[in-house]
């Protein structure tokens, strides 16, 4: 098994196309396909569902492919880290690998980078985006990254956190919505609304929200008319009148034309974004950041 084969495999899995992956990897499609085939032969398994590719021109991972994709990404990240460590041994500069998650708003990333720039000026910060806040915690745990931005609670007692920001749940509505005239909302007034929501697979508190709605006497899931991948897109769809949405109070909505933001009078969900470390690592850096925040 060669590293280039793993790189080709990850590129195909991420792009969903052999053509697109071959362009990204600067290799011809036949050569890329041949390397994937050699990898499958060596492993003795198929990594992509053959009928999906041959008949429907779709790239779909087999179960074995899904397992390999997770491990391949870790291997490639460790290889990159090994290269950096070797270079840093010569240059005397140190690198801190920071993980973020896909739903994280850009402002939080910029604030964190500014914090590091001010208090860790002798460090190079390298960023990696992971799918969810939980995958950030997993990456810190297995040391493919050094520190991550995640959401409490922590899922393993080997981890510890420095809280960056506390937030509460608010609601955004189209500015001409009948409820927009109220200063505060209650969950019971929202039972018949249509919803725009972040994809549950990457949403850090989706289940907590659903539990809260059920306690208020309604099931929100059938009324979710659109799932999206970012808060920014969600706010734009609300402005178009497609539905209403829950957002964290730290999300800046004042720049989005056509919506209003209202607090909830009876929603007790509070969540905390944090920096996550292993307990047994980076004590000096953790002390510096704890004193800075």
Residue pairs with C-beta under 8 A, 6 or more apart in sequence:
1 39
1 42
1 43
2 35
3 75
3 76
3 79
4 35
5 35
5 36
5 38
5 39
6 39
6 72
6 75
6 76
7 25
7 76
8 21
8 25
8 27
8 32
8 35
8 36
8 39
9 36
9 39
9 47
9 65
9 68
9 69
9 72
10 69
10 72
10 73
10 76
11 21
11 24
11 25
12 18
12 21
12 32
12 36
12 48
12 59
13 59
13 61
13 65
13 69
14 21
15 21
15 24
15 59
16 58
16 59
17 59
18 29
18 32
18 33
18 59
19 29
21 32
22 28
22 29
22 31
22 32
25 32
36 47
36 48
39 47
40 46
40 47
43 64
43 68
45 62
45 64
46 62
46 64
46 65
47 61
47 62
47 64
47 65
47 68
48 59
48 60
48 61
48 62
48 65
49 60
49 61
49 62
52 58
52 59
52 60
53 59
53 60
61 69
73 144
74 142
74 144
77 128
77 144
77 145
78 144
81 97
81 144
84 95
84 126
85 95
88 94
88 95
93 122
93 123
93 124
94 122
94 123
94 124
95 123
95 124
95 125
95 126
96 116
96 120
96 123
96 124
96 125
96 126
96 146
96 147
96 285
97 126
97 127
97 128
97 144
97 145
97 146
97 147
98 112
98 116
98 125
98 126
98 127
98 128
98 145
98 146
98 147
98 148
98 149
99 127
99 128
99 129
99 130
99 136
99 139
99 140
99 145
99 147
99 148
99 149
100 109
100 127
100 128
100 129
100 130
100 136
100 148
100 149
101 129
101 130
101 131
101 132
101 133
101 135
101 136
101 148
101 149
101 150
101 202
101 204
102 129
102 130
102 131
102 132
102 202
102 229
102 230
103 132
103 133
103 198
103 202
103 203
103 204
103 229
103 230
103 231
104 133
104 149
104 273
105 231
105 232
105 250
105 251
105 252
107 250
107 252
108 149
108 164
108 165
108 250
108 273
109 127
109 149
111 164
112 149
112 164
112 275
113 125
115 289
115 292
115 293
116 123
116 125
117 125
118 292
119 288
119 289
119 292
120 285
120 288
120 289
128 139
128 145
130 136
130 139
130 148
131 201
131 202
132 201
132 202
132 204
133 149
133 150
133 151
133 204
134 150
134 155
136 145
136 148
136 149
136 150
136 276
137 148
137 150
137 154
137 155
137 156
137 159
137 276
139 145
139 148
140 146
140 147
140 148
140 150
140 159
140 276
140 277
140 278
141 156
141 158
141 159
141 278
143 278
143 281
146 277
146 281
146 282
147 275
147 276
147 277
147 282
147 285
148 275
148 276
149 164
149 273
149 274
149 275
149 276
150 161
150 273
150 274
150 275
150 276
151 204
151 205
151 271
151 272
151 273
151 274
152 161
152 163
152 271
152 272
152 274
154 160
154 161
154 276
158 278
158 279
158 280
159 276
159 277
159 278
159 279
160 276
160 277
160 278
160 279
160 286
161 274
161 275
161 276
161 277
162 274
162 275
162 277
162 286
162 289
162 290
162 293
163 272
163 273
163 274
163 293
164 272
164 273
164 274
164 275
164 293
165 250
165 272
165 273
166 270
166 271
166 272
167 248
167 249
167 250
167 270
167 271
167 272
167 273
168 248
168 249
168 263
168 264
168 267
168 269
168 270
169 209
169 246
169 247
169 248
169 249
169 264
169 267
169 269
169 270
170 246
170 247
170 248
170 249
170 261
170 262
170 263
170 264
171 185
171 190
171 244
171 245
171 246
171 247
171 261
171 262
171 263
171 264
172 235
172 238
172 244
172 245
172 247
172 253
172 256
172 259
172 260
172 261
172 262
173 179
173 180
173 238
173 244
173 259
173 260
173 262
174 180
174 238
174 239
174 240
174 241
174 244
174 258
174 259
174 260
175 258
175 259
175 260
177 244
177 260
179 185
179 189
179 190
179 262
180 260
180 262
182 189
182 262
183 262
184 262
184 263
184 264
184 265
185 262
185 263
185 264
185 265
186 216
186 264
186 265
186 266
187 212
187 213
187 216
187 264
187 266
187 267
188 216
188 217
188 218
188 266
190 218
190 244
191 216
191 217
191 218
192 223
193 223
193 243
193 244
194 223
194 225
194 242
194 243
194 244
195 220
195 223
195 224
195 225
195 243
195 244
195 245
195 246
196 224
196 225
196 226
196 227
196 228
196 234
196 237
196 238
196 242
196 243
196 244
196 245
197 203
197 206
197 224
197 226
197 227
197 228
197 234
197 245
197 246
198 206
198 227
198 228
198 229
198 230
198 231
198 234
199 227
199 228
199 229
200 206
200 227
202 229
204 271
205 269
205 271
208 269
208 271
209 220
209 246
209 269
210 219
210 220
210 221
212 267
212 268
212 269
213 219
213 220
216 266
225 242
225 243
226 237
226 242
226 243
228 234
228 237
231 247
231 248
231 251
234 245
234 247
235 245
235 247
235 251
235 253
235 256
235 259
236 256
237 243
237 245
238 244
238 245
238 259
239 256
239 257
239 258
239 259
240 258
247 253
247 261
248 271
249 263
250 273
253 259
253 261
275 289
277 285
277 286
